[in-house]
Every structure is written in structure tokens, then in C-alpha cells.
Amino acid sequence: MKKKLLLSLLVASNGVIAQDAVKSNEDIEHIEVNRVWQPYRGNVPLVQTPQAVDTISADVLESESITRFMEALELSPSIVRQNNSGGMFDSFAIRGFSGDENNPSGYLVNGFNSRGYNGNRNTANIESIEVMKGPGSALYGQGEPGGTINIITKKPQFNEQGYVQATLGNYSKKQFEFDYTNALNKEAAYRLNGSYEDSDTHRDHVSIESLHLSPSVLWNISDDTSLSYEMEVLDQKKPLDRGVYILNNDFDGVKADAFYGDIRDGAHQVEALGHQLVLNHKLNDDWHLLTGFAYRDSSFKGVSSDTELSGGRQLVYSDENLLSRQRRARDYQALDVSARFELSGEVKLGSLTHNILVGVDHYNFDIDTDYKVWRTAWGSGDTTYTIDPSNPDYTQAQPEPVQKTLTEENQKGLGLYAQDLIELTEKSKVLVGVRVDKFEQDILNLRSDEAQSQEQTEFTPRLGFIYSANDQVNLYTSYAEGFRPNPGLDSNRNAFEPEETKSFEIGAKWQDVAGRFSGSIALFDAQKTNMLTAEPDTGLSATLGEVESQGIDFQLTTELTDNTVLELAYAYTDAKTANDVINADWGVPIPKGSRLINIADHIGHVSLKHYTTLFGKASYLGATVNYVGDRLGETTDANFILPSYTLVNLSASIEVNDKVSMKFDINNLFDKAYFENSYHKLWTMPGSPTTYSATIKYQF
């Protein structure tokens, strides 16, 4: 049992898990060996694509006791945290590139874009997470040049299985998770999983209550045809928290738990209801048809009291007992409807085998923004809504926010895509892909009754080459172009031009070399134009101009002994502006070569996992050391740098019997003070002190 689990984790944690990877080793007979058609991939396994991929499996999430999506992404060395709108959604950058700071980061769920408001996603329904780094937007559409993330959810099974688990920890952590699947009859199966959490955090007056539910059904209509349906339900309540303020770069003087909002504002609420319907049909032994439909309705609503960022309105710079605040009200609604149809298979022409994928996708995305704000007059010295950081008073009158933004936006996109992976020889393959997107955007400013519209037709190519040095080692290179629409209006109430990207990488990936080594290495170079960044004074977004990122990422997993696995991961990212820019809101010059906010030059981790027996019971012991380098903390101030940090996490588990297991976790073992991300020196999020938890799991 230990050997099977060890090898499963070894393969899954390296991003080189192949559906047809290993066919004869009895020790890993539980790994899926049949090719599975995936959206935008067809019959080509990830291991045969000219792209670096980190695959984070459910087994890895369980061994690391990870229950939050953002924490799972940190297992990939190319990902760093970004500003997350007061902790209300997951936000990240891949290889130095993120989307709009004021909106959630985009990712795919079973190949469908998850646009809108996702809250802080849970991992209860995740089978695996694919971090597909580098060029790929020419196929997926609207991706970042740094990479695309695809969540593959757990599917219904025909044999009964499941679990329930409960977790308790400090900061009053209380979390319950469950998963159950079984057959309805010989042709149909169902699955229901989810989680509920009601916990405090290391921040005063900041708690989280969240419910995630994911029911699904699979119907095998015939031997060649299946229909699947999945639902997603999210209800999250959490106060919007801007973190702490840093004066004169004095990070040591910060109280990590200090909250400067107003407890009377209550929680922001994120709600989402999603549906996915997918039809798979095998036309013959070589060709396959996949079509699907997705519907997602989400919202983000609440009131918050946020530290004022404008120097002319902020009194704390002259009086440490007066921290000026704004009061904001948000009511954001999003509706995303999308569909795709694709055909994939292989055909032999002469001596060449062509793995062909052709498809069409379409989406209609509506986003309504109702944003109100109250602020003091610039330079007035008004103390109406200040707070004493050392002695908060929650009895003063709360000003009523006034309308700032009231818009209705509609985006429509139609994409045609084609890809051919040509097998030139037994060892070499070339990939040729192209995507054509027609994009329409209409924005109605309800305050002025002014409408803006734009149309874009974009042609984005993709080229790649992969060479199999032997059965274990693949060398590759890849180039792609892409684009992504930018939502919303700038401070002058004008629509943004879409982002345009170019990316190139060269690398290698290897699997089971000498029976012990798996991993990947890649060198990359990417550029993006019309990138958005935050305007701290207005709370809106602005175009940063052209940015670029170069670097290297590396991952290696090795089996030190039959029971011990060592994992090393490292990424170097040099992300910076490629042109001079004047910030329109603050009038601050941002020179060419300036760092991008929240991007660390160096990031990496070392993880040791050991499988043993304690008191005659199968057990697991793990230790991980995470390092994140220093980062720019504010776009308009090159001198505000978040310090680097190193954290040590420990985990352990023991199988009490065949059905019951227990897990124990300690994060930030040495109680290091650190800062996760920043929007501005007055909105900086401190990381958590030491946390610990215990989990008991019953599986059947």
C-alpha cells in the first residue's frame, strides 16, 4: 500500500502524468492508463505537448492537508499571490503575469472559463489541477502568456466510495468536508461532494463562513456515448479586509492582527450557481466528438470601510492617532454562458500521422457594476471618519457612500481553433495551431447614459516542436500569441483595449529516469501590451502599457528510498515594464524596467515526504520549506518592497484502521512574520502566524 501511494504521488506531483504513461508495472496499476479526451486537447496527452505542466493531484492535496485552491497553486513554483480585493477572491500571477488587479484571476474548470466571482475556492471537488505554463492561449483563448490553469473535477464512479472528515484548529477553525459516489444503475452514476467552514482568522474581526456543494451525474448512453452534468453552489460570507498600513518601510512595527475597518459593516457575500453539461461521443477508433455547455451566475456584494490611500486625504502621515478611511459599497453581478464543439482524432497521410483537433467556442458574459464610495475632501483635514489605530471606536456616525460607477457591460466572443500535432518520426513531433477570435464589447454608463462599443478580430498562431530523446526524456520548444479582453472603464470612463501577448519557451521534461527521477525545466520569454494595473486613488484600473517577463522554472522529484520522496522546485522570474509610463491618477512616472507588483524574482520550495509505520499503523511524515523573495508592494512607489520570507510547514498522518485516519498539520512552524501581498503601502496583507489543525477522516 505504501509503495503504491508513494509512486502515485511521485508521478502526480511532477506535471508529467500521462494517461498512457505506464502499462506494465503492477505497483502503479491504479493509475489511469487509457487515453481520456480532454477539452482543447483531443487525443494528445499532456506529456506529448510542447509545454511545461505541473499537475497537482487530489492525493497530493490530501497529503499536504490543503483545502483551499490558492494554497494548492503555491505547490507550483511559477505562481505567486496577488492583491485579492481584501481577501474576497483568489488572485495569482503565473511567470510574472496576472490579469486585472481589481478582478479575480481567470482559470478553467473542465475546460470552461470560470468568469465572474468565485470567492475563495475550496478543493473538495478537485481531482487534479493542471498548471499549463507558457504558450497555450492560441488554443484555449483569452489566456495569460504565463500560463493557463485548468481544474479537473471529481467524476461519478460506479463503485460505492466516499468519505467524511472534520477539521479543528486554532483561530477557531471548524471545517467539514464530504464526498460520496455510487451507481444509480448499470448506465448511470452520481456524486455529491462539498465542504462547510465556519472559522476565525489571524486578523481581528475577520471570520469566514463558506458553503461549497458540487453534485454531478454521469450517464453512459451507450458504449460510445456519455453525458455528464455538474452543478456548483457557492455561498461565502467574509468581511472585506485591506490588511495593515506600513509607514516609512517599518515592517517590524506592524501588528499582524490589527483591523482598521468597521465591524458594523458586516461581511461581504459571494454567491455563485454554475452548471456544466458535456457530451462525449466516440465516432470510431480514431475520432471523437466533444461538445459542452456552461452557465454561471455569480455576485459580490457588501459594504466596507477602507483605509484612505490618497496622501492629500490621509491624516496618519501627520498624526499617528488619526487613520483616515473611505466607505465603499459594492453590488456586482455576473452572468457567463458558454458553449463549445470540437472534433479530434488522428489520420495517416503518407508516412506522417496527424493528431488533429478542430473546434468552435462561444461565450456571452454580462457584468453589472454598482460601486459607491464616500471620501473626505482632498486636503481638508476632515476627521469625520477616521479611526485611532490603537483604540478603535465603532460608535461614530458612518457616512453614506455616493454613486461612483454604475455600468452594464456585455462581452461576446466567438472562437474558431485548429491544431495538428504531426508525428514526423518515432521521436519527433511538430505542433501547428491557430485560433481566430471575434470579440464584441458593449458598455453602458448608466450615470451619464453614454454607451461605448468595440469590436476586435484576432488571429493567434501557435507553433511547437517536441523531441523524445528516449522513453523517459522529452525536449521541446514552443511559441504562441494571444489576446484577452479587458473589462470595465478607466478613470476617464473609456473602455480599455484588449491585452495582446507573445510568449516563447524551450525546455525538457523527464519521467522515471533511472526509476527515480521525474521533473521539468523551462526557459521562457513573454511580452504583454495593454496590461492593467490598479489606480490606488480612484480604486479603478489603468493601462500600465507593455510589460515583459523572462526566467526559468525547474521542478524535480526523486525517490530517495522506497519510502521517501524529495521534491525540489524553483522559479526565477524577471518581470518588468517595457516602456516608460506616467500614472494618470497620481502623475507618477513609472520608468521602463520597473518591477511588476507582487512578483518575486526568486521563489521555491523543498519538500520531504516519508512513509513509515507508527505503532504498527501505516503513517506519513512530511516537511516543507517555502521561500518567497522580496516583491514590489506598490506600482507607483519603487521603494516600497515587501521583504522576502521563509516558512516551514510540518504534516503527519496515521491510519487508525482501514476506514479511519488522522492528520496533523503545523504551518509557519517558527512563527515568522511575513507579508503575503500588497496593493499599496496602506493596504498590505500580513501572513498568518503559526497555525495548527487536526483532521479525522472516515472513508468507505
Buried (B, 14 or more C-beta within 10 A) or exposed (E): EBEBBBBBBBBBBBBBBBBBBBEEEEEBEEBEBEBEBBBBBBBBBBBBBBBBBBBBBBBBBBBBBBBBBBBBBBBBBBBBBBBBBBBBBBBBBBBBBBBBBBBBBBBBBBBBBBBBBBBBBBBBBBBBBBBBBBBBBBBBBBBBBBBBBBBBBBBBBBEEEBBBBBBBBBBEBBBBBBBBBBBEEEEBBBBBBBBBBBBBBBBBBBBBBBBBBBBBBBBBEEEEEBBBBBBBBBBBBBBBBBBBBBEEEEBEEBEBBBBBBBEEBEBBBBBBBBBBBBBBBBEEEBBBBBBBBBBBBBBBBBBBBBBBBBEEBBBBEEEEEBBBBBBBBBBBBBBBBBBBBBBBBBEEEEEEBBBBBBBBBBBBBBBBBBBBBBBBEEEEEBEEBBBEBEEBEEEEEBBEBEEBBBBBBBBBBBBEBBBBBBBEEEEEBBBBBBBBBBBBBBBBBBEEEEEBEBEBEBEBBBBBBBBBEEEBEBBBBBBBBBBBBBBBBBBEBEBBBBBBBBBBBBBBBBBBBEEBBBBBBBBBBBBBBBBBBBBBBBBBBBBBBBBBBBBBBBBBBBBEEEBBBBBBBBBBBBBBBBBEBEBBBBEBEBEEEBBBBBBBBBBBBBBBBBBEEEEEBBBBBBBBBBBBBBBBBBBBBEEBBBBBBEBBBBBBBBBBEEEEBBBBBBBBBEEEBBBBBBBBBBBBBBBBBBBBBBBBBBEE
